[in-house]
Amino acid sequence: MMRTALRKMGNSAGMIVPKAILSELGSEVGQAFEIAVENGRIVAAPVRRAVRAGWAESAAAIAAAGDGGLVWPEFGNDGDDELTW
């Protein structure tokens, strides 16, 4: 267990979270957290994005921009010429 102190931040207060705690959570500076009070304790949990969240929108933007071509079309895989689609 580690100790930290509340610090004034504008009209609110903030708490410094040690790097070791962030690392243990797999979190980083700027990540959103949900906070709540449970049994007289502050409970904070990182907000996790759903796997592949935003992929459909990104793919649509790439397609709309016409930027979906192969980056290295000259570098194929062995056996590509034998594939039938």
N, CA, C and O of each residue as an XYZ file, in Angstrom:
340
protein
N       0.850     -1.166      0.000
C       0.000      0.000      0.000
C       0.900      1.234      0.000
O       1.936      1.246      0.665
N       0.514      2.259     -0.734
C       1.268      3.516     -0.811
C       0.404      4.649     -0.287
O      -0.822      4.543     -0.253
N       1.039      5.718      0.115
C       0.320      6.910      0.554
C       0.528      8.027     -0.450
O       1.580      8.140     -1.078
N      -0.505      8.849     -0.584
C      -0.429     10.044     -1.406
C      -1.307     11.092     -0.739
O      -2.054     10.780      0.188
N      -1.222     12.324     -1.202
C      -1.993     13.410     -0.596
C      -2.862     14.079     -1.653
O      -2.517     14.113     -2.835
N      -3.996     14.610     -1.204
C      -4.842     15.402     -2.094
C      -4.192     16.763     -2.294
O      -3.627     17.340     -1.364
N      -4.279     17.261     -3.505
C      -3.708     18.570     -3.831
C      -4.782     19.419     -4.485
O      -5.623     18.910     -5.226
N      -4.751     20.686     -4.216
C      -5.725     21.611     -4.800
C      -5.467     21.748     -6.292
O      -4.334     21.957     -6.725
N      -6.535     21.626     -7.071
C      -6.477     21.779     -8.527
C      -7.705     22.570     -8.943
O      -8.773     22.001     -9.169
N      -7.549     23.879     -9.044
C      -8.693     24.730     -9.352
C      -9.689     24.660     -8.210
O      -9.320     24.835     -7.048
N     -10.959     24.403     -8.535
C     -11.997     24.280     -7.516
C     -12.137     22.850     -7.004
O     -13.031     22.555     -6.211
N     -11.252     21.966     -7.460
C     -11.325     20.549     -7.082
C     -10.048     20.144     -6.363
O      -9.220     20.984     -6.011
N      -9.909     18.876     -6.159
C      -8.686     18.322     -5.572
C      -8.263     17.142     -6.425
O      -9.094     16.453     -7.016
N      -6.973     16.921     -6.482
C      -6.441     15.811     -7.258
C      -5.488     14.988     -6.424
O      -4.981     15.436     -5.395
N      -5.258     13.790     -6.883
C      -4.380     12.886     -6.167
C      -3.330     12.389     -7.162
O      -3.671     11.996     -8.277
N      -2.076     12.406     -6.770
C      -1.015     11.881     -7.615
C      -1.034     10.357     -7.487
O      -1.005      9.818     -6.381
N      -1.083      9.680     -8.617
C      -1.053      8.219     -8.621
C       0.364      7.804     -9.018
O       0.814      8.134    -10.115
N       1.062      7.097     -8.159
C       2.435      6.696     -8.464
C       2.526      5.840     -9.727
O       1.611      5.081    -10.047
N       3.641      5.976    -10.430
C       3.863      5.241    -11.676
C       3.721      3.733    -11.475
O       3.193      3.039    -12.344
N       4.186      3.226    -10.342
C       4.097      1.785    -10.087
C       2.646      1.311    -10.068
O       2.343      0.216    -10.543
N       1.760      2.121     -9.526
C       0.331      1.763     -9.491
C      -0.236      1.791    -10.907
O      -0.961      0.878    -11.302
N       0.088      2.834    -11.671
C      -0.388      2.912    -13.054
C       0.090      1.710    -13.863
O      -0.673      1.129    -14.634
N       1.353      1.343    -13.682
C       1.902      0.195    -14.404
C       1.176     -1.091    -14.037
O       0.885     -1.917    -14.903
N       0.889     -1.253    -12.772
C       0.186     -2.458    -12.327
C      -1.203     -2.544    -12.943
O      -1.692     -3.639    -13.221
N      -1.840     -1.397    -13.160
C      -3.167     -1.359    -13.780
C      -3.109     -1.451    -15.300
O      -4.122     -1.705    -15.952
N      -1.918     -1.242    -15.860
C      -1.803     -1.177    -17.317
C      -2.361      0.126    -17.839
O      -2.858      0.187    -18.963
N      -2.282      1.181    -17.025
C      -2.834      2.493    -17.385
C      -1.703      3.473    -17.670
O      -0.532      3.192    -17.411
N      -2.076      4.613    -18.202
C      -1.095      5.652    -18.479
C      -1.735      7.017    -18.286
O      -2.956      7.133    -18.184
N      -0.916      8.029    -18.238
C      -1.399      9.397    -18.057
C      -2.380      9.735    -19.181
O      -2.115      9.452    -20.349
N      -3.493     10.329    -18.827
C      -4.503     10.714    -19.809
C      -5.636      9.723    -19.953
O      -6.657     10.043    -20.562
N      -5.484      8.528    -19.408
C      -6.542      7.529    -19.511
C      -7.721      7.922    -18.625
O      -7.535      8.450    -17.529
N      -8.920      7.664    -19.102
C     -10.127      7.958    -18.330
C     -10.319      6.908    -17.234
O     -10.006      5.732    -17.417
N     -10.842      7.362    -16.091
C     -11.154      6.489    -14.967
C     -12.578      6.743    -14.526
O     -13.067      7.870    -14.610
N     -13.244      5.708    -14.057
C     -14.533      5.848    -13.391
C     -14.246      5.849    -11.904
O     -13.466      5.031    -11.415
N     -14.882      6.779    -11.172
C     -14.664      6.825     -9.729
C     -16.006      6.731     -9.013
O     -17.039      7.159     -9.528
N     -15.961      6.159     -7.815
C     -17.165      5.995     -7.001
C     -16.740      5.928     -5.542
O     -15.566      5.733     -5.227
N     -17.713      6.092     -4.665
C     -17.489      5.911     -3.234
C     -18.181      4.619     -2.846
O     -19.379      4.450     -3.074
N     -17.419      3.710     -2.258
C     -17.960      2.429     -1.799
C     -17.485      2.184     -0.378
O     -16.284      2.107     -0.119
N     -18.425      2.063      0.532
C     -18.109      1.797      1.939
C     -17.085      2.779      2.494
O     -16.158      2.382      3.200
N     -17.250      4.055      2.176
C     -16.373      5.087      2.708
C     -15.008      5.157      2.052
O     -14.110      5.820      2.572
N     -14.829      4.483      0.911
C     -13.555      4.505      0.186
C     -13.779      5.028     -1.223
O     -14.839      4.827     -1.816
N     -12.775      5.695     -1.741
C     -12.806      6.106     -3.151
C     -12.301      4.930     -3.966
O     -11.211      4.413     -3.718
N     -13.086      4.514     -4.926
C     -12.712      3.409     -5.801
C     -12.574      3.979     -7.215
O     -13.497      4.605     -7.734
N     -11.427      3.755     -7.820
C     -11.166      4.244     -9.175
C     -10.810      3.064    -10.061
O      -9.994      2.223     -9.682
N     -11.415      2.996    -11.238
C     -11.138      1.907    -12.178
C     -10.942      2.495    -13.574
O     -11.726      3.340    -14.007
N      -9.906      2.053    -14.276
C      -9.679      2.568    -15.628
C     -10.827      2.170    -16.556
O     -11.349      1.058    -16.482
N     -11.204      3.096    -17.424
C     -12.219      2.816    -18.433
C     -11.513      2.116    -19.583
O     -10.590      2.665    -20.186
N     -11.945      0.924    -19.876
C     -11.337      0.139    -20.952
C     -12.178      0.267    -22.211
O     -13.400      0.124    -22.178
N     -11.509      0.535    -23.311
C     -12.206      0.555    -24.597
C     -12.496     -0.872    -25.023
O     -11.709     -1.785    -24.772
N     -13.615     -1.046    -25.660
C     -13.953     -2.362    -26.191
C     -12.938     -2.731    -27.274
O     -12.450     -1.870    -28.005
N     -12.634     -4.019    -27.359
C     -11.711     -4.486    -28.386
C     -12.254     -4.097    -29.751
O     -13.431     -4.311    -30.039
N     -11.419     -3.542    -30.569
C     -11.742     -3.097    -31.932
C     -12.728     -1.938    -31.966
O     -13.347     -1.691    -33.001
N     -12.887     -1.224    -30.860
C     -13.783     -0.066    -30.847
C     -13.287      0.961    -31.847
O     -12.107      1.311    -31.850
N     -14.168      1.436    -32.680
C     -13.831      2.465    -33.649
C     -13.267      1.951    -34.970
O     -13.026      2.733    -35.889
N     -13.053      0.629    -35.067
C     -12.473      0.091    -36.302
C     -13.385      0.309    -37.503
O     -12.900      0.653    -38.581
N     -14.680      0.122    -37.346
C     -15.605      0.266    -38.476
C     -15.581      1.697    -39.003
O     -15.571      1.915    -40.215
N     -15.572      2.667    -38.099
C     -15.532      4.070    -38.507
C     -14.215      4.394    -39.201
O     -14.199      5.119    -40.197
N     -13.121      3.866    -38.686
C     -11.813      4.112    -39.297
C     -11.739      3.492    -40.689
O     -11.216      4.109    -41.618
N     -12.262      2.272    -40.838
C     -12.257      1.613    -42.138
C     -13.106      2.391    -43.138
O     -12.725      2.520    -44.302
N     -14.247      2.909    -42.699
C     -15.100      3.702    -43.583
C     -14.392      4.988    -44.008
O     -14.506      5.405    -45.161
N     -13.666      5.613    -43.090
C     -12.934      6.845    -43.430
C     -11.826      6.559    -44.426
O     -11.599      7.349    -45.342
N     -11.128      5.433    -44.260
C     -10.060      5.060    -45.202
C     -10.661      4.810    -46.580
O     -10.121      5.263    -47.589
N     -11.785      4.083    -46.622
C     -12.436      3.790    -47.899
C     -12.926      5.069    -48.566
O     -12.781      5.228    -49.778
N     -13.506      5.984    -47.790
C     -14.017      7.241    -48.346
C     -12.887      8.094    -48.913
O     -13.073      8.811    -49.896
N     -11.717      8.011    -48.285
C     -10.567      8.787    -48.755
C      -9.874      8.109    -49.927
O      -8.961      8.683    -50.521
N     -10.295      6.891    -50.269
C      -9.658      6.156    -51.365
C      -8.233      5.757    -51.019
O      -7.385      5.631    -51.902
N      -7.974      5.560    -49.737
C      -6.615      5.287    -49.277
C      -6.465      3.847    -48.818
O      -5.669      3.563    -47.922
N      -7.224      2.927    -49.424
C      -7.201      1.553    -48.963
C      -6.339      0.629    -49.804
O      -6.447     -0.591    -49.685
N      -5.474      1.194    -50.660
C      -4.617      0.353    -51.501
C      -3.530     -0.331    -50.702
O      -3.237      0.045    -49.567
N      -2.941     -1.335    -51.311
C      -1.848     -2.038    -50.654
C      -0.647     -1.120    -50.522
O      -0.328     -0.369    -51.445
N       0.002     -1.175    -49.409
C       1.173     -0.334    -49.179
C       2.359     -0.874    -49.951
O       3.093     -0.107    -50.573
N       2.557     -2.169    -49.920
C       3.669     -2.801    -50.633
C       3.132     -3.908    -51.533
O       3.363     -5.082    -51.246
N       2.427     -3.579    -52.604
C       1.828     -4.643    -53.417
C       2.866     -5.525    -54.097
O       2.556     -6.650    -54.489
N       4.085     -5.034    -54.242
C       5.110     -5.844    -54.903
C       5.681     -6.938    -54.001
O       6.415     -7.807    -54.473
N       5.350     -6.904    -52.710
C       5.856     -7.906    -51.789
C       4.730     -8.871    -51.429
O       4.019     -8.663    -50.446
N       4.576     -9.901    -52.207
C       3.545    -10.893    -51.934
C       4.068    -11.999    -51.030
O       5.185    -11.926    -50.518
N       3.256    -13.008    -50.846
C       3.627    -14.178    -50.066
C       3.892    -15.337    -51.001
O       3.316    -15.408    -52.086
N       4.761    -16.247    -50.587
C       4.996    -17.435    -51.379
C       3.678    -18.167    -51.575
O       2.925    -18.370    -50.622
N       3.404    -18.556    -52.797
C       2.194    -19.300    -53.095
C       0.993    -18.427    -53.436
O      -0.080    -18.957    -53.722
N       1.144    -17.092    -53.414
C       0.009    -16.217    -53.740
C      -0.515    -16.454    -55.150
O      -1.716    -16.346    -55.397
N       0.379    -16.775    -56.070
C      -0.030    -16.983    -57.463
C      -0.853    -18.266    -57.633
O      -1.491    -18.457    -58.669
N      -0.842    -19.133    -56.638
C      -1.607    -20.381    -56.712
C      -2.994    -20.266    -56.098
O      -3.795    -21.196    -56.202
N      -3.291    -19.134    -55.457
C      -4.590    -18.944    -54.789
C      -5.674    -18.675    -55.808
O      -5.448    -17.992    -56.806
N      -6.865    -19.221    -55.549
C      -8.031    -18.889    -56.366
C      -9.095    -18.317    -55.451
O      -9.315    -18.806    -54.343
N      -9.735    -17.299    -55.920
C     -10.742    -16.608    -55.105
C     -12.107    -16.801    -55.701
O     -13.093    -16.297    -55.163
